[in-house]
């Protein structure tokens, strides 16, 4: 997956979780936001780039 795909999936996960909360629905136990944040950080680290997310966000 390239960086654009990772950011796309991360954004979609954020929007889906927000929509579920507004609708009063239970959100899944899988933390896709944290999963994609971690993958973005790993991608950036492999390429010697600075971190994008704060440590507490990427660790979720």
N, C-alpha and C positions, 0 to 999 in steps of 0.2 A: 504494500500500500504506500502511495506517496503522501506527502504532507497535505496536499489539498484534500485527498480522500479522508485522511484522519481528521482534519478540521471539519469537513462536511459531516462525518458521522458523529463527532463530538457535539456539533451544533444541533443536529437532529435529536440526539439524546437529551440535550438541555431543553429543547422545545417540547418534546414528548412528555418529559417529567413535569414541566410547568403546566401543560394542558391537563394532565391527569390530576394534578393537585387542584386546579381550578374547578374541575368537574367533580371533585370529591372522591376520586377513584383511588384505590390502593395502587401504589407503584410497585414494580417488580423488585425482588430481592437483589437482582443483578444490577450493579452500579455501572451502567454503560458510560456515564459521564466520567467517572474515575478511571475506567478501563481505557477509554480513548485518551484522556489526559496523560495517563502513564505511557501509553504507546507513543504519543507525540513527544514526550520528554525523552524517551529512549531513542527515538529517531533523531532528535536534535543532538543528544549526547554522542551518538555514533558519528555525527558529522562535525563535532567540535563546536556546536552553536551554544549560545547562552540559553538558560532555561526560559520557558515561556510562562509556565504556571508557578505559583508559589508552591513550596514544598508540601504544605498541608493539603492543597487541592490535588496534586498529583498522587499523593499517598492514599487518597480515598479509594 
